[in-house]
Amino acid sequence: MPHYLYSYFTRLPLVFRILIMALMTIILFGGFVHLLEPNSFPTWFDGIWWAVITASTVGYGDFVPHSVVGRLAGIVLVLTGAGFIASYFVALSTAAVAKQNDYIQGNFKFKDRDHIIVIGWNARSREILKTICSYVNSVPVTLIDETLEENPLPHQNLHFVKGNPQRDDVLMKASVMDARQLIITADQNKDEHQADMHSILTLIAVKGMNPSLPCIVEILTTEQMKNAKRAGADEIVQTNLLTSFVMISSLTSREMVTAFLSLLRQIDQRRLGIEPILTDHIGANFRDVSISLMNEDILILGIKRGEEMIIHPPHPFSLQAEDLLITIKN
């Protein structure tokens, strides 16, 4: 039994071990001085009180041992008890700093829910995180990356998890089972083909743990679009195609890039979304519905019919029950 207790004691964290030794020292000396000088220390509590004050401060003078043995006990208590008390607070401070460092370095599990997970650190994910965190009622965001050494945005509402996003334990740290949405960005340290393979493998790992989690995946090559869809991607962003479109458009129209980026910044401050049409609008003309909703400060860019996107449809154009409106709201 003593060996079991000693073995259990040695497995405790250092802070708890020092605290236990400090408490045992205080109780031992408090009981000893009470038995030694019952007139000066009428109760056990008086003795323990004296031991606590003597070990942690210079003493108040309300209880003082008068015998030589009692004073010798006080000297020993000051030399040993004060050391234990000081060691306890040093260990406590060290543990607090170590925990803070672990949190900054991405070793802590995210304990909230209904959050957004962003995988990969690059220029695109940095802008995504800054934009989400800048909202007044921003949702919690978790960043997973294995190249960073610490949280890149420590003063934002961002939790950092360091590790390979294809590993289950790393995804569990990010609470992928309780997430609202997930974004996978392309790895900037790999070539296009390897980056797409890495993104698809990450998507498979995520969908294997939470099949219902909506996932947005950045794909660089056209060849991997189908594979990403097969792996379970809910939305695929082909950034190279978007960049090519802007650059080609700039060849035919001057200042196209500036205008396009300005448009994106303005949209970023509003809400671009897809919404089902109202029952009253079924069979109505697109132009009439656009004018009606514009009075409500809603701009309709086009519609989504099945897999087809129709931007600014030609007049006349009748809306159907399964159509979705592409809108911009203030």
Buried (B, 14 or more C-beta within 10 A) or exposed (E): EEEEEEEEEEEEEBBEBBBBBBBEBBBBBBBBBBEBBEEBBEEBEBBBBBBBBBBBEEBEEEBBBEEEEBEEBBEEBBEBBBBBBBBBEEBBEEEEEEEEEEBBBBBBEBEEEEBBBBBBBBEBBBEBBEEBBEEEEBBBBBBBBBEBEEBBBEEBBBBBBBBBBBBEEBBBBBBBEBBEBBBBBBBEEBEBEEBBBBBBEBBBBBBEEBEEBEBBBBBBBEEBBEBBBEBBBBEBBBEBBEEEEBEEEBEEEEEBEEEBEEEEEEEEEEEEEEEEBEEEBEEBBBBEBBEBBEEEEBBBBBBBBEEEEBEEBEEEBEBEEEBBBBBBEE
